[in-house]
Amino acid sequence: MTKFKEYYQRMMDENKEAFEKFTKIHLLYSTNPEKYQALFNEEGKKILEIIREWENKLCNQSEKAGYGTFTNKLSEKFWEEIRKNFPKIDFVGIIVEEKKEEPTFYIKKINLN
């Protein structure tokens, strides 16, 4: 098993409850983004903290071993693995605003009298 997959699996195992909860919310968000955006952002924020913590562990381990030039690709592969299971993870933190009705365009009639 490659290093990034190993770290991904360890992250999922050690944070099983959080990821199970997020999986349910992720599915709800996939079906109705407008309705579940706030809940998705709230839980997604927690998940992103966990992901970034494990990404740092993975990359720091490689840098200590003298492979600092490869950490960008390693990080990308780690995120690709995450996106396989959570394709909407990049939508965490998006704020959806309701579209306001703009007044219809009209020209005032000038009275020359």
SELUM-211699 format. One record per atom (N, C-alpha, C, O): x, y, z; chain; atom name; residue in one letter. Coordinates in steps of 0.2 Angstrom, whole numbers, padded with zeros to 4 digits. Layout:
SELUM-211699
(pt (X,Y,Z),A,CA,a);
...
END
This chain:
SELUM-211699
(pt (0004,-0006,0000),A,N,m);
(pt (0000,0000,0000),A,CA,m);
(pt (0004,0006,0000),A,C,m);
(pt (0009,0007,0004),A,O,m);
(pt (0003,0011,-0004),A,N,t);
(pt (0007,0017,-0004),A,CA,t);
(pt (0006,0021,0002),A,C,t);
(pt (0001,0020,0006),A,O,t);
(pt (0010,0026,0003),A,N,k);
(pt (0011,0030,0009),A,CA,k);
(pt (0004,0034,0010),A,C,k);
(pt (0001,0034,0015),A,O,k);
(pt (0002,0037,0005),A,N,f);
(pt (-0004,0042,0005),A,CA,f);
(pt (-0010,0038,0006),A,C,f);
(pt (-0014,0040,0010),A,O,f);
(pt (-0010,0032,0003),A,N,k);
(pt (-0016,0028,0005),A,CA,k);
(pt (-0016,0025,0012),A,C,k);
(pt (-0022,0024,0015),A,O,k);
(pt (-0010,0024,0014),A,N,e);
(pt (-0010,0021,0021),A,CA,e);
(pt (-0012,0027,0026),A,C,e);
(pt (-0016,0025,0031),A,O,e);
(pt (-0010,0033,0025),A,N,y);
(pt (-0012,0038,0029),A,CA,y);
(pt (-0019,0040,0028),A,C,y);
(pt (-0023,0042,0033),A,O,y);
(pt (-0022,0039,0022),A,N,y);
(pt (-0029,0040,0021),A,CA,y);
(pt (-0033,0035,0025),A,C,y);
(pt (-0038,0037,0029),A,O,y);
(pt (-0031,0029,0025),A,N,q);
(pt (-0035,0024,0028),A,CA,q);
(pt (-0034,0025,0036),A,C,q);
(pt (-0039,0024,0040),A,O,q);
(pt (-0028,0027,0038),A,N,r);
(pt (-0028,0028,0046),A,CA,r);
(pt (-0032,0034,0048),A,C,r);
(pt (-0035,0034,0053),A,O,r);
(pt (-0032,0039,0044),A,N,m);
(pt (-0036,0045,0045),A,CA,m);
(pt (-0044,0043,0046),A,C,m);
(pt (-0047,0045,0050),A,O,m);
(pt (-0046,0039,0041),A,N,m);
(pt (-0053,0036,0041),A,CA,m);
(pt (-0054,0032,0047),A,C,m);
(pt (-0060,0033,0050),A,O,m);
(pt (-0050,0028,0049),A,N,d);
(pt (-0051,0023,0054),A,CA,d);
(pt (-0051,0027,0061),A,C,d);
(pt (-0055,0025,0065),A,O,d);
(pt (-0046,0031,0062),A,N,e);
(pt (-0046,0035,0068),A,CA,e);
(pt (-0051,0040,0069),A,C,e);
(pt (-0053,0042,0075),A,O,e);
(pt (-0055,0042,0064),A,N,n);
(pt (-0060,0047,0064),A,CA,n);
(pt (-0066,0044,0061),A,C,n);
(pt (-0070,0048,0057),A,O,n);
(pt (-0068,0038,0063),A,N,k);
(pt (-0073,0035,0059),A,CA,k);
(pt (-0080,0038,0060),A,C,k);
(pt (-0084,0039,0056),A,O,k);
(pt (-0082,0040,0066),A,N,e);
(pt (-0088,0043,0068),A,CA,e);
(pt (-0089,0050,0064),A,C,e);
(pt (-0094,0051,0061),A,O,e);
(pt (-0084,0054,0064),A,N,a);
(pt (-0084,0060,0061),A,CA,a);
(pt (-0085,0059,0053),A,C,a);
(pt (-0089,0063,0050),A,O,a);
(pt (-0082,0054,0050),A,N,f);
(pt (-0083,0053,0043),A,CA,f);
(pt (-0089,0050,0041),A,C,f);
(pt (-0092,0051,0036),A,O,f);
(pt (-0092,0046,0046),A,N,e);
(pt (-0098,0043,0044),A,CA,e);
(pt (-0104,0048,0044),A,C,e);
(pt (-0108,0048,0040),A,O,e);
(pt (-0103,0053,0049),A,N,k);
(pt (-0108,0058,0049),A,CA,k);
(pt (-0108,0062,0043),A,C,k);
(pt (-0113,0064,0040),A,O,k);
(pt (-0101,0064,0041),A,N,f);
(pt (-0100,0068,0036),A,CA,f);
(pt (-0103,0065,0029),A,C,f);
(pt (-0105,0068,0025),A,O,f);
(pt (-0102,0058,0029),A,N,t);
(pt (-0104,0055,0023),A,CA,t);
(pt (-0112,0055,0022),A,C,t);
(pt (-0114,0056,0016),A,O,t);
(pt (-0115,0055,0027),A,N,k);
(pt (-0123,0056,0027),A,CA,k);
(pt (-0124,0063,0024),A,C,k);
(pt (-0129,0064,0020),A,O,k);
(pt (-0121,0068,0027),A,N,i);
(pt (-0122,0075,0025),A,CA,i);
(pt (-0120,0076,0018),A,C,i);
(pt (-0123,0080,0015),A,O,i);
(pt (-0115,0073,0016),A,N,h);
(pt (-0112,0074,0009),A,CA,h);
(pt (-0117,0071,0004),A,C,h);
(pt (-0118,0074,-0001),A,O,h);
(pt (-0120,0066,0006),A,N,l);
(pt (-0126,0063,0002),A,CA,l);
(pt (-0132,0067,0001),A,C,l);
(pt (-0134,0069,-0004),A,O,l);
(pt (-0134,0070,0007),A,N,l);
(pt (-0139,0075,0007),A,CA,l);
(pt (-0138,0081,0003),A,C,l);
(pt (-0142,0083,-0001),A,O,l);
(pt (-0132,0084,0004),A,N,y);
(pt (-0129,0089,0000),A,CA,y);
(pt (-0129,0088,-0007),A,C,y);
(pt (-0131,0093,-0011),A,O,y);
(pt (-0127,0082,-0009),A,N,s);
(pt (-0127,0080,-0016),A,CA,s);
(pt (-0134,0081,-0020),A,C,s);
(pt (-0135,0082,-0026),A,O,s);
(pt (-0139,0079,-0016),A,N,t);
(pt (-0146,0079,-0018),A,CA,t);
(pt (-0149,0085,-0018),A,C,t);
(pt (-0153,0087,-0023),A,O,t);
(pt (-0147,0090,-0013),A,N,n);
(pt (-0151,0096,-0013),A,CA,n);
(pt (-0146,0101,-0010),A,C,n);
(pt (-0146,0102,-0004),A,O,n);
(pt (-0141,0104,-0014),A,N,p);
(pt (-0136,0109,-0011),A,CA,p);
(pt (-0139,0115,-0008),A,C,p);
(pt (-0136,0117,-0002),A,O,p);
(pt (-0144,0118,-0010),A,N,e);
(pt (-0147,0124,-0007),A,CA,e);
(pt (-0149,0123,0000),A,C,e);
(pt (-0148,0127,0004),A,O,e);
(pt (-0153,0117,0001),A,N,k);
(pt (-0156,0116,0007),A,CA,k);
(pt (-0151,0114,0013),A,C,k);
(pt (-0151,0116,0018),A,O,k);
(pt (-0145,0110,0011),A,N,y);
(pt (-0141,0107,0016),A,CA,y);
(pt (-0134,0111,0016),A,C,y);
(pt (-0129,0109,0019),A,O,y);
(pt (-0133,0117,0012),A,N,q);
(pt (-0127,0120,0012),A,CA,q);
(pt (-0124,0122,0019),A,C,q);
(pt (-0118,0121,0020),A,O,q);
(pt (-0129,0125,0023),A,N,a);
(pt (-0126,0127,0030),A,CA,a);
(pt (-0124,0121,0034),A,C,a);
(pt (-0118,0122,0037),A,O,a);
(pt (-0127,0116,0034),A,N,l);
(pt (-0125,0110,0038),A,CA,l);
(pt (-0119,0107,0035),A,C,l);
(pt (-0115,0105,0038),A,O,l);
(pt (-0119,0107,0028),A,N,f);
(pt (-0113,0104,0025),A,CA,f);
(pt (-0107,0108,0026),A,C,f);
(pt (-0101,0105,0028),A,O,f);
(pt (-0107,0115,0027),A,N,n);
(pt (-0102,0119,0028),A,CA,n);
(pt (-0099,0118,0036),A,C,n);
(pt (-0094,0118,0037),A,O,n);
(pt (-0104,0117,0040),A,N,e);
(pt (-0103,0117,0047),A,CA,e);
(pt (-0099,0110,0049),A,C,e);
(pt (-0094,0110,0052),A,O,e);
(pt (-0101,0105,0046),A,N,e);
(pt (-0098,0098,0047),A,CA,e);
(pt (-0092,0098,0043),A,C,e);
(pt (-0087,0094,0045),A,O,e);
(pt (-0092,0100,0037),A,N,g);
(pt (-0086,0100,0032),A,CA,g);
(pt (-0080,0104,0035),A,C,g);
(pt (-0075,0102,0034),A,O,g);
(pt (-0082,0109,0039),A,N,k);
(pt (-0076,0113,0042),A,CA,k);
(pt (-0072,0108,0047),A,C,k);
(pt (-0066,0108,0047),A,O,k);
(pt (-0076,0104,0051),A,N,k);
(pt (-0073,0099,0055),A,CA,k);
(pt (-0069,0094,0051),A,C,k);
(pt (-0063,0092,0053),A,O,k);
(pt (-0072,0092,0046),A,N,i);
(pt (-0068,0087,0042),A,CA,i);
(pt (-0062,0089,0039),A,C,i);
(pt (-0057,0086,0038),A,O,i);
(pt (-0062,0096,0036),A,N,l);
(pt (-0056,0099,0033),A,CA,l);
(pt (-0051,0099,0038),A,C,l);
(pt (-0045,0099,0036),A,O,l);
(pt (-0052,0101,0044),A,N,e);
(pt (-0047,0101,0050),A,CA,e);
(pt (-0044,0095,0050),A,C,e);
(pt (-0037,0094,0051),A,O,e);
(pt (-0048,0089,0051),A,N,i);
(pt (-0045,0083,0051),A,CA,i);
(pt (-0040,0081,0045),A,C,i);
(pt (-0035,0078,0046),A,O,i);
(pt (-0043,0082,0039),A,N,i);
(pt (-0039,0081,0033),A,CA,i);
(pt (-0033,0085,0033),A,C,i);
(pt (-0028,0082,0031),A,O,i);
(pt (-0033,0091,0035),A,N,r);
(pt (-0027,0095,0034),A,CA,r);
(pt (-0022,0093,0040),A,C,r);
(pt (-0016,0093,0038),A,O,r);
(pt (-0024,0090,0045),A,N,e);
(pt (-0020,0088,0050),A,CA,e);
(pt (-0016,0082,0048),A,C,e);
(pt (-0010,0081,0049),A,O,e);
(pt (-0020,0077,0044),A,N,w);
(pt (-0017,0071,0042),A,CA,w);
(pt (-0012,0072,0036),A,C,w);
(pt (-0007,0069,0034),A,O,w);
(pt (-0014,0077,0032),A,N,e);
(pt (-0010,0079,0026),A,CA,e);
(pt (-0003,0082,0029),A,C,e);
(pt (0002,0080,0026),A,O,e);
(pt (-0004,0086,0034),A,N,n);
(pt (0003,0088,0037),A,CA,n);
(pt (0007,0083,0040),A,C,n);
(pt (0013,0083,0039),A,O,n);
(pt (0004,0078,0043),A,N,k);
(pt (0008,0072,0045),A,CA,k);
(pt (0011,0068,0040),A,C,k);
(pt (0017,0067,0040),A,O,k);
(pt (0007,0067,0034),A,N,l);
(pt (0010,0064,0028),A,CA,l);
(pt (0016,0068,0025),A,C,l);
(pt (0021,0065,0024),A,O,l);
(pt (0015,0074,0024),A,N,c);
(pt (0020,0078,0021),A,CA,c);
(pt (0026,0079,0025),A,C,c);
(pt (0032,0079,0023),A,O,c);
(pt (0025,0080,0032),A,N,n);
(pt (0031,0081,0037),A,CA,n);
(pt (0035,0075,0037),A,C,n);
(pt (0041,0075,0037),A,O,n);
(pt (0032,0069,0037),A,N,q);
(pt (0036,0063,0037),A,CA,q);
(pt (0040,0062,0031),A,C,q);
(pt (0046,0060,0031),A,O,q);
(pt (0038,0064,0025),A,N,s);
(pt (0042,0064,0019),A,CA,s);
(pt (0047,0069,0019),A,C,s);
(pt (0053,0068,0017),A,O,s);
(pt (0046,0075,0022),A,N,e);
(pt (0051,0080,0022),A,CA,e);
(pt (0057,0078,0027),A,C,e);
(pt (0063,0079,0025),A,O,e);
(pt (0055,0075,0032),A,N,k);
(pt (0060,0072,0037),A,CA,k);
(pt (0065,0067,0034),A,C,k);
(pt (0070,0067,0035),A,O,k);
(pt (0062,0063,0029),A,N,a);
(pt (0065,0058,0026),A,CA,a);
(pt (0070,0060,0020),A,C,a);
(pt (0073,0056,0017),A,O,a);
(pt (0069,0067,0019),A,N,g);
(pt (0073,0070,0013),A,CA,g);
(pt (0070,0070,0007),A,C,g);
(pt (0073,0071,0001),A,O,g);
(pt (0063,0069,0006),A,N,y);
(pt (0060,0069,0000),A,CA,y);
(pt (0055,0075,0000),A,C,y);
(pt (0049,0075,-0003),A,O,y);
(pt (0058,0081,0002),A,N,g);
(pt (0054,0087,0002),A,CA,g);
(pt (0051,0089,-0005),A,C,g);
(pt (0046,0093,-0005),A,O,g);
(pt (0055,0088,-0010),A,N,t);
(pt (0053,0090,-0017),A,CA,t);
(pt (0047,0086,-0019),A,C,t);
(pt (0044,0089,-0024),A,O,t);
(pt (0045,0081,-0016),A,N,f);
(pt (0040,0077,-0018),A,CA,f);
(pt (0033,0078,-0014),A,C,f);
(pt (0028,0074,-0016),A,O,f);
(pt (0033,0082,-0009),A,N,t);
(pt (0028,0083,-0005),A,CA,t);
(pt (0022,0086,-0009),A,C,t);
(pt (0016,0084,-0007),A,O,t);
(pt (0023,0090,-0014),A,N,n);
(pt (0017,0093,-0017),A,CA,n);
(pt (0013,0087,-0021),A,C,n);
(pt (0007,0087,-0021),A,O,n);
(pt (0017,0083,-0024),A,N,k);
(pt (0013,0078,-0028),A,CA,k);
(pt (0010,0073,-0023),A,C,k);
(pt (0004,0070,-0024),A,O,k);
(pt (0013,0072,-0017),A,N,l);
(pt (0010,0067,-0012),A,CA,l);
(pt (0004,0070,-0009),A,C,l);
(pt (-0001,0066,-0009),A,O,l);
(pt (0004,0077,-0008),A,N,s);
(pt (-0002,0080,-0006),A,CA,s);
(pt (-0008,0080,-0011),A,C,s);
(pt (-0013,0078,-0009),A,O,s);
(pt (-0006,0081,-0017),A,N,e);
(pt (-0011,0080,-0023),A,CA,e);
(pt (-0014,0073,-0023),A,C,e);
(pt (-0020,0072,-0024),A,O,e);
(pt (-0010,0068,-0022),A,N,k);
(pt (-0013,0061,-0022),A,CA,k);
(pt (-0017,0060,-0016),A,C,k);
(pt (-0022,0056,-0017),A,O,k);
(pt (-0015,0062,-0011),A,N,f);
(pt (-0019,0062,-0005),A,CA,f);
(pt (-0026,0065,-0006),A,C,f);
(pt (-0031,0062,-0004),A,O,f);
(pt (-0026,0071,-0009),A,N,w);
(pt (-0033,0074,-0010),A,CA,w);
(pt (-0037,0071,-0015),A,C,w);
(pt (-0043,0071,-0015),A,O,w);
(pt (-0033,0068,-0020),A,N,e);
(pt (-0037,0064,-0025),A,CA,e);
(pt (-0040,0058,-0022),A,C,e);
(pt (-0046,0056,-0024),A,O,e);
(pt (-0037,0055,-0017),A,N,e);
(pt (-0040,0049,-0014),A,CA,e);
(pt (-0046,0051,-0010),A,C,e);
(pt (-0051,0048,-0009),A,O,e);
(pt (-0046,0057,-0007),A,N,i);
(pt (-0051,0060,-0003),A,CA,i);
(pt (-0057,0062,-0008),A,C,i);
(pt (-0063,0060,-0006),A,O,i);
(pt (-0056,0065,-0013),A,N,r);
(pt (-0061,0066,-0018),A,CA,r);
(pt (-0064,0060,-0021),A,C,r);
(pt (-0070,0061,-0024),A,O,r);
(pt (-0061,0055,-0021),A,N,k);
(pt (-0064,0049,-0024),A,CA,k);
(pt (-0071,0047,-0020),A,C,k);
(pt (-0076,0045,-0022),A,O,k);
(pt (-0070,0048,-0013),A,N,n);
(pt (-0076,0046,-0009),A,CA,n);
(pt (-0080,0052,-0007),A,C,n);
(pt (-0086,0052,-0006),A,O,n);
(pt (-0077,0058,-0008),A,N,f);
(pt (-0081,0064,-0006),A,CA,f);
(pt (-0080,0070,-0012),A,C,f);
(pt (-0076,0074,-0011),A,O,f);
(pt (-0083,0068,-0017),A,N,p);
(pt (-0082,0073,-0023),A,CA,p);
(pt (-0084,0080,-0022),A,C,p);
(pt (-0082,0085,-0026),A,O,p);
(pt (-0088,0081,-0017),A,N,k);
(pt (-0091,0088,-0016),A,CA,k);
(pt (-0087,0092,-0010),A,C,k);
(pt (-0089,0097,-0008),A,O,k);
(pt (-0081,0089,-0008),A,N,i);
(pt (-0077,0092,-0003),A,CA,i);
(pt (-0075,0099,-0004),A,C,i);
(pt (-0074,0103,0001),A,O,i);
(pt (-0074,0100,-0010),A,N,d);
(pt (-0071,0107,-0012),A,CA,d);
(pt (-0077,0112,-0011),A,C,d);
(pt (-0075,0118,-0012),A,O,d);
(pt (-0083,0110,-0010),A,N,f);
(pt (-0088,0115,-0009),A,CA,f);
(pt (-0089,0117,-0002),A,C,f);
(pt (-0094,0121,-0001),A,O,f);
(pt (-0085,0114,0002),A,N,v);
(pt (-0086,0116,0009),A,CA,v);
(pt (-0084,0124,0010),A,C,v);
(pt (-0079,0126,0008),A,O,v);
(pt (-0088,0127,0013),A,N,g);
(pt (-0087,0134,0015),A,CA,g);
(pt (-0090,0139,0010),A,C,g);
(pt (-0089,0145,0011),A,O,g);
(pt (-0093,0137,0005),A,N,i);
(pt (-0096,0141,0000),A,CA,i);
(pt (-0103,0144,0003),A,C,i);
(pt (-0106,0140,0006),A,O,i);
(pt (-0103,0150,0002),A,N,i);
(pt (-0109,0154,0005),A,CA,i);
(pt (-0114,0155,-0001),A,C,i);
(pt (-0112,0159,-0006),A,O,i);
(pt (-0120,0153,0000),A,N,v);
(pt (-0125,0154,-0005),A,CA,v);
(pt (-0130,0159,-0003),A,C,v);
(pt (-0133,0159,0002),A,O,v);
(pt (-0130,0165,-0007),A,N,e);
(pt (-0134,0170,-0006),A,CA,e);
(pt (-0140,0170,-0011),A,C,e);
(pt (-0140,0168,-0016),A,O,e);
(pt (-0146,0172,-0008),A,N,e);
(pt (-0152,0172,-0012),A,CA,e);
(pt (-0151,0178,-0017),A,C,e);
(pt (-0149,0183,-0015),A,O,e);
(pt (-0154,0176,-0023),A,N,k);
(pt (-0153,0181,-0028),A,CA,k);
(pt (-0159,0186,-0027),A,C,k);
(pt (-0165,0185,-0026),A,O,k);
(pt (-0157,0193,-0026),A,N,k);
(pt (-0162,0198,-0025),A,CA,k);
(pt (-0165,0200,-0032),A,C,k);
(pt (-0162,0200,-0037),A,O,k);
(pt (-0171,0202,-0032),A,N,e);
(pt (-0175,0204,-0038),A,CA,e);
(pt (-0172,0211,-0039),A,C,e);
(pt (-0173,0215,-0035),A,O,e);
(pt (-0170,0212,-0045),A,N,e);
(pt (-0168,0218,-0047),A,CA,e);
(pt (-0174,0222,-0050),A,C,e);
(pt (-0178,0219,-0054),A,O,e);
(pt (-0175,0228,-0049),A,N,p);
(pt (-0180,0232,-0052),A,CA,p);
(pt (-0180,0231,-0060),A,C,p);
(pt (-0174,0232,-0063),A,O,p);
(pt (-0185,0231,-0063),A,N,t);
(pt (-0185,0231,-0071),A,CA,t);
(pt (-0183,0238,-0073),A,C,t);
(pt (-0184,0243,-0070),A,O,t);
(pt (-0180,0238,-0079),A,N,f);
(pt (-0177,0244,-0082),A,CA,f);
(pt (-0183,0248,-0085),A,C,f);
(pt (-0187,0245,-0088),A,O,f);
(pt (-0183,0254,-0083),A,N,y);
(pt (-0188,0259,-0086),A,CA,y);
(pt (-0184,0266,-0087),A,C,y);
(pt (-0180,0267,-0084),A,O,y);
(pt (-0187,0269,-0092),A,N,i);
(pt (-0185,0276,-0093),A,CA,i);
(pt (-0190,0281,-0091),A,C,i);
(pt (-0196,0280,-0093),A,O,i);
(pt (-0188,0286,-0087),A,N,k);
(pt (-0193,0291,-0086),A,CA,k);
(pt (-0195,0295,-0092),A,C,k);
(pt (-0191,0297,-0096),A,O,k);
(pt (-0202,0296,-0092),A,N,k);
(pt (-0204,0301,-0098),A,CA,k);
(pt (-0203,0308,-0096),A,C,k);
(pt (-0205,0310,-0090),A,O,k);
(pt (-0200,0311,-0100),A,N,i);
(pt (-0199,0319,-0099),A,CA,i);
(pt (-0204,0323,-0101),A,C,i);
(pt (-0207,0322,-0107),A,O,i);
(pt (-0207,0327,-0097),A,N,n);
(pt (-0212,0331,-0099),A,CA,n);
(pt (-0210,0338,-0101),A,C,n);
(pt (-0207,0342,-0097),A,O,n);
(pt (-0210,0340,-0108),A,N,l);
(pt (-0207,0346,-0110),A,CA,l);
(pt (-0212,0352,-0110),A,C,l);
(pt (-0210,0357,-0112),A,O,l);
(pt (-0218,0351,-0107),A,N,n);
(pt (-0223,0356,-0107),A,CA,n);
(pt (-0222,0360,-0101),A,C,n);
(pt (-0225,0365,-0099),A,O,n);
END
